[in-house]
Amino acid sequence: MENSKLKAFIPHLYLVWSDDLLNQKEVVTLQEFIVSQQWLTAEEKKLLLS
């Protein structure tokens, strides 16, 4: 992850993945959170969602 802005998401992603099993609601919540971040470009959002 070269983009330093995206590195801010590492703790959030770790917390989500440390749960080991995401249910559909958790996945949707994470997606909505990423999409709502106006300081991210469309390409950065796409990368995070992938």
C-alpha positions as CSV (number, residue, x, y, z in Angstrom):
1,M,0.0,0.0,0.0
2,E,2.0,2.9,-1.3
3,N,-0.6,5.6,-0.7
4,S,-0.1,7.1,2.8
5,K,-3.7,8.2,2.9
6,L,-4.8,4.6,2.6
7,K,-2.5,3.5,5.4
8,A,-4.9,5.2,7.7
9,F,-7.3,2.3,7.0
10,I,-4.9,-0.4,8.2
11,P,-6.1,-0.4,11.8
12,H,-9.8,-0.5,10.7
13,L,-9.1,-3.4,8.3
14,Y,-7.2,-5.3,10.9
15,L,-10.1,-5.0,13.4
16,V,-12.6,-6.2,10.8
17,W,-10.4,-9.1,9.7
18,S,-9.3,-10.1,13.2
19,D,-13.0,-11.1,13.8
20,D,-12.1,-14.0,11.4
21,L,-15.6,-14.2,9.9
22,L,-17.6,-11.3,8.5
23,N,-21.3,-11.4,8.2
24,Q,-23.1,-9.6,5.3
25,K,-24.1,-6.7,7.5
26,E,-20.4,-6.1,8.6
27,V,-19.3,-6.2,4.9
28,V,-22.0,-3.7,3.9
29,T,-21.1,-1.4,6.9
30,L,-17.4,-1.4,5.9
31,Q,-18.3,-0.7,2.3
32,E,-20.6,2.2,3.2
33,F,-17.9,3.6,5.5
34,I,-15.3,3.6,2.7
35,V,-17.7,5.0,0.1
36,S,-18.7,7.8,2.5
37,Q,-15.1,9.1,2.9
38,Q,-15.1,12.2,0.7
39,W,-11.3,12.8,1.1
40,L,-10.6,9.6,-0.9
41,T,-10.5,9.6,-4.6
42,A,-12.7,7.1,-6.6
43,E,-9.6,5.0,-7.4
44,E,-8.6,4.9,-3.7
45,K,-12.1,3.8,-2.8
46,K,-12.0,1.1,-5.5
47,L,-8.7,-0.2,-4.2
48,L,-10.0,-0.4,-0.6
49,L,-13.2,-2.1,-1.6
50,S,-11.2,-4.7,-3.6
